Amino acid sequence: MSTFVVVGGDAAGMSAASKAKRDNPDLDIIVFEKGEWVSYGACGLPYYVKGEIQTLEELVSVTPEEFREERDIDLRTGHEVVGIDADDRTVTARSDGGETTVSYDHLLIATGAEATEPPVEGIDREGIYTLGSMTDGKELRDFIARAREESPLEQPDRGPACHFLEECEGAVGIIGGGYIGVEMAEALAENDFEVHLFQRGDRVLKGFSEATSEIVAEHLREKDVALYLGAEVEELTGDDAVEAVVTADEEVAVEMVLVGTGVRPRTDLAEEAGVELGPTGAIATDGYRETNLPDVYAAGDCAEAEHVVSGEPAYVPLALTANRHGRAVGQTVAGTLTEGGGIAGTAAVKAFDVEAARTGILDHEEARDAGFDPVTETIDAKSRAGYYPESGTVTVTLTADRESGRVLGASLVSEYGEGAVHRSHAIVGAVTEGITVAELSNYDLAYAPPFNTTWDPVLTAAKVLGGKM
């Protein structure tokens, strides 16, 4: 019997294990996961912290018991893999019960990513959180619960950092204006915290267009989120616990700090085994997710993939990529050679009453490095027929190559529910298939007054950009 060993029990790992077992029931499949949670939606953690999702269990797609009993997968939680011997084809894992070594015929490394820690003095103080795991989410939810139970009268000596009022309007700091920072600004503000968001760059959501960033930033301010742009955090001060965020220009008193400055791939285990990394610093693979070591694969947030626009390796750690590539590995291991496909860097984010999406390459310097001559246009258009009640606005930024006309990327933003995210899907298709602006402008998109204008904002953006080119 052939043995397929998986290191990591989240999206990529469990997708691979499930698909392999489904396609080849005779496979012996062992999954090592160092934590207690598997197959969970980390992207839902901000909404759990906010309170829209009541329990962590709601974020779990398939429980460990279901994997073991219904899918016949040997899932071993609480087992941290500490060594891979590619010559002997063995994996060694450590648990409370000691060490165990198993042999493999095929091996998937799906070790994910970890939060980056900025070089800030005092980053190790108490009261500083990240949000990359179920445990992180639980700790933040517990912080909110504790804060709601406190009042200035009950805690008279908490010091100058205490801003709690009757409804728990405490001051908290967020470092980083990316996805996590923006989503957690909403989650904490909706729990009656006074939110201060510090971004080292000059705008939030830097992977989106400037127009999108400006709209999101203005909306955050409307929701009383204090934005500090171009503000690099130098120190987190306090005694044992954090009490203030210090930049070059000011010091802001806070009760807690959330660090959301990005993630990096967990590659130490792979490197020690002789697995090569790519130019992005993540694990390099071929189109089938196989590494330089025979029958050793890598997928998910620890691995890089080919960008559909540039054709170059890219590191974009997102949930769909992990699931898609994990499933492909499972199918390959089961006997059907399957490519996982490239990535376009497609992503979406919600900020209070605004939604935004992006795909492809928007940055002109990045586009030029990939051999293109980029040109960009931004338009505003109605989300529904002008005569239909409650029509909103969709702002579309579209970038294309001047010479070939190829669509390179886009960023869209609208009021929540007005379709920026869903409209981005048409552009994802154009970016992936190498469609030109002229061809995109002729897409036969759906129209009905409650949903759209006759000329969808995407078509309007393509027409305007085509005219500019």
N, C-alpha and C positions, 0 to 999 in steps of 0.2 A: 504494500500500500504506500502511495506517495504521500509525503507530509509537506504541508504548506504552513509555515510559521509566520505570524504577523506580529510586529512590534508596534503597539499603539492601538487603542480600542475606540477611537472616535470615528469621524466621518470616513476618511480614506480606508482605515484599517477594517472597520466593520462592513463597509460596502464591499471591499475585496473578499472578505471571508464569506459573506452571505452569498455573493454572486458565484464564487468558486464552488461552494457547497451545493448550490442550487443546480449548477451546470454539471457537476461531477460529484454525486453523492458518495462515491467511494474514496474521495480525498479525506485524509486525516488532517484536520485544521486545528491549530493551536494559536490562540491569541493571548499575548501578554500585555496587560495594562497595569501601570504602576498605581493608578488611583482606584477609586471605588465606582466612578461613573463611566459609562460607555455610551456611545451613540447618542450624544446630546447636542442640542442646538445652542452653541455658545452665542450665536448672534441674537438670541432672545434674552440674554442676561440683562441688558439695560432695562427691558420691559418688566423683568422680574424685580429688579431693584426699584423700579418706579412703582410697582404694585399692580400693574395690569395683569400680570401672570402671578398667580397666588403661590404656587409651589414649584420647587425645582424639578419635581417628578414630571410636571407638565412639559418640560423641555426635553425629556427623554423619548426618543423614537421607539427604541426596542430595549427592553430590560435585560439585564444579565441572565435572568432565569429563562427568558424566552429564547435567547441565543443558545443556551445550553440544552434546554429541554425540547424546544420546538424545531430548532435549526441544526441540532446535533453538532454544535461548535464547542470545542474545548476552550472556553473563555476563562482565563485565570487573572482575576483582578487582584490588586495588591502585590503584583509581581513586577519588579523593575528589572529590565534587561540590563546587565552590566558588562556583557561581552559578546562579541560575535567573532567566531573563528571561521573565516571563509575557506581556509584550506581543509579543515576537518568538517565543514558544513554543520556547525553546531552553534547554538544560542544558549547562553547562560543567564538565568534570571535569579533574582534574590527576593525573598519574601520573609515574613515573620517566622516561617517554618524552616528557613535556611536557603541554600542554593540548590538549583536544579538545572541540569543541562539536557537539551533535546537536540536531536538531529533534524535537518531540514533538506528537502529536495528543492523547494522554492521558498524564498524569504522576501517579505515586504517590510521595508522600514517606513513607518508612518508615525514618526515621533513628534510631528506638529511644530509649533512655534512657541516662543516665550516672550513675555513683555520686555522691551528694552528699558534699561535704567539710565536716565540722563545723568551726565556728570555734574550733579548738584550736591553741594555740601548739605549734610543733614538728611539725605534721602533715606537713611535707615531709621529715622525716628518713628515712634509709635504714631498711629493715626494716619499713615500713608498707605494707600491701597492701589492695586491694579485690578483689571477686570479681564482675565483670560481663562478662568476656570470656574467650575461650579462652586468650588470652595470660596473663590474671590467674591462671587455673587452673594453667597450666604453671609460672608463677613460684612459686606456693604449693607445688606438688608438688616442685619443685626445692629449695625451702627445707627441706621435710621430709627429702628425700634427703640434703642436706648435713648437717642436724642429726644424722641417724642415723650419719653417718660420724665425728662428732666425739666426743671424750671430754674430761673435765677434764684428764687427763694430757697429752693432745695439744695442748690449748689452755690453758696455765697462766695466761695474762695476759688472759683475756677480761673480767675485771672482776667486780664484785659481782652483775651481772645473770645470770651463768651458773649455771643450776641443773641442767645435764644430768647424769644419772646413767648407769649402764651401759645402760639401756634407753631412753635419750633422754627422760627425764622433765623436759623444759624447761618454763619458764613462758612462756605466751603470753597476750596480751590481746585481747579482742574488744570493740569499741565498738558497741553496738546490740543490742537483744534482740528483733529481728524475725525474719523467716524466715531470712535469711542468717546472722544471729548464732546462732540456735538450731541450725541445721543444721551450721554450721561448728564449733560447740562439740562436737558429736558427732564430726565428722570429725577434729578435732585431738586430742580426748581419746582416741579409738580408736587414735591414733598415739603414745600414751604421753606426751602433753604435759599439763602442769599448766595448766588453762584458767581464766582469770579473765574473766568477762563483766560489762561495765559498761553499765548501762541508766539513762538520764537519768530516765525515768518510774518510777512505783512498781511496775510489773509488766512481765513479758515478754509478747510477743504481744498488744499492747494492742488490736489489731483484733478479738480474740476475747473471749469472756466472761471475767469475773473468775474464775469457777470453773475454766475451762479454763486460764487463766494460772497459777493457783495450783497446779493438778495438774502442769503442765509444769515450773514452777519447782521444786517439791519433787522431781520426778524428776531434774532436772538436778543438784540438790544430792546426791541419792543416788548419782549417777554422778561425784561429786567435782568438779563444776564449781562454782567459787566465784562466787556471784552478788553483785553490788553494785547494789542497786536504789535509785533516787533519788540516783544518784551521777553527776553531770555531770563528764565529764573536762575538766580545765582545761589540762593541759599534757602533752606527751610529751617527756620529758627524755632526754638523752644527748649524746654528742659528735657524730660524724657519724651514727651509727646510734642507733635508739631503745633505751633501756635501762630506762625505767620509765614507768608510767602514773600520773599525779597527779590526784587529785580534791581536793575541799575537805577531806576527812577523812583521806586516807592516800596513800601512795606505794607502788606495787606494782612490783617488779622484773620485767621481761619480756625475752624474746629477740626477740619479734616482735609486731606489732599488726595485727589485721585490722579495717578500718573497714567496718561494715555498717549505716549510718544511713539507708539508703533511696536512692532514685533520683529523678532529675528528667528530664523529657522534653527531648530534643535538638531545639530549635526555632529556633536561630539562622538556619540556612539558609532555613527557611520564612518567618520574619519578614522577613528581608532581601528576600525576593521579594514581600512584600505579603500573605502569608497571615495571617489573623487568629487570635489565640489566644482560648480560652474562659476562663471564670472560674476554672478549675483551674490555668491556666498552660500547659496543653497545647493542641495545635492543635484548633480548633473545626471540626466537620463537621456535615453533615446526616445523615439516616438511611442514606444511600447512601455515606457517607464522603467526600463531596465538600466541599471547602473553599469559601471565599468567591470563589476564583478559578475560572473555568470550566474544567472538565476537569482540574482539579488535585485529587487525592485525598490523604487521609492516613489511615494505619492503623498499628496496633501501639502500642508503648510511647511514641510521640511524640504520640499523639492521645487526646482524651477521648471518652467515649461516654455515652449516656443510661442512668441507673440505673433498673432496672425497678420499684423500689419508690417512689422519690421523684419519678421523671420528670425529674430535674435532671441536668445534666452531672456526670460523675464521672471521676476519673482513677485507674484500677486497672490498672497495667501487668502483665498476666499472659499466659502463653503461649497459652492457648486463644483468648482474645480476639484476639490478634494473628493467629493462623492463620485464625480464623473471618472476621474483617473483611477480611484480605488476600484470602481466597478470594472473598468477596462483591464486592470491587473488581474482581478479575479477571473475574468473570462479567459484571459491568456493562460493563466495557470491551469485552468480547467481544460485547456486543449484547443481553444480557438484564439489565435493570435489577433489581438485587438488594440488599436491605437486609442489613446485617450483624447486626442485632439488638442489643438492650440488654445490659447487664451487671448481675449481682447481687453482684459482689464475692466470688465463691466462691473459696475457697483451702483448701489443705491443707498440713500440715507434719508431719514425723517428727522426734521427739527421742528418740534411743536406742530405748527399748522402749515409747514412747508415740506415738500418732498423734492428730492433731486436725484439725478442719475447721470452716469458718465460711461463712456466706452471708447476704446481705441486710443489714439495718440492725439493729444490736444496741444501739448507744449511744443512751441515752434523749434526750440533748440533740439529737443529730442527727435522731432520729425526730420530736421536737417541732418542730424547724425545718422538717421536711417536712410538717407539718400533722397529725401523729398524736398520740394519747395513749397512750404505750407502757406495757405491763405485761409483766413477765418472771417466769418460774418456772424453777428448776433441779431436775432429778430425777436419781437414780441408779437404774439398772436392770441386770439381768443380760443378758449378750450372747447366752446360749444357755439352753435349758431347764435349770431348777435341778438336775435329776437327771442332766444330761449332764456327763461329766468335763471338767474344765478350763474351766469357765465363767468369763468375765471380767465386768468392769463397764463400762458405758457411761454417761457423764455428759452429759446433754442440757440446754442452756440455750435456752429458746424465748421469743421476744419477739413480741407481737402488739399490735394497736391495740384499745384497750378498747371504743371505740364500735362499730366495724364488725366486730371479730373477725378482721380480716385478719392473716395471718401476715406479720411484718415481717423476721424473721431468726432465725438459730440458730447455736449454737456447740456442737460435740460433741467429746468426748475419751474415749479408751479406751486399754487396753493395745494395743500394736502387733499387728494381726491380728484384733482383736476387733470391727472394723466401724464405728468412728466415721466414717471418711471415706466409706465406701460408703452408710451410712445417711443421710448429709447430702444425698444426691442426691434423696431423696424431698422434702426440705424445699426444695431448690432449685426443684423443680417447683411447690411450693405458693407460694413467694415470687414466682416469675416469673408465675404465672397469677392471682395475687391471691386465693388460696384462704383461707378462714377457718379458725380453729382447729377448729371443729366439723367442717368438711369434712375437714380433715387427719386428725382422729381416726377417721374412717370409711374411710381409705385401705385398700385390700385388699392389704396387704403380705404377702410370702411368709413361710411358717412351716414349719420342720422343726427338730427338737431340735438337730441339729449346728450350725445356723446362727442360730437365733433363739429367742425366747420366743413364746408365743402372741400376747401383746400386745408388739409391737416397742417398744423404748425411745422411738422417735419418737411412736408412738401414745400411749404412757403420758404423755409430756410434754405432748402436745396435750390429753389428757383432764384432767390436773392443772391446766394453765393455763386451760382452759375453765371448770373449776370455780371457780378463783380469780376469773375475770372475771364 
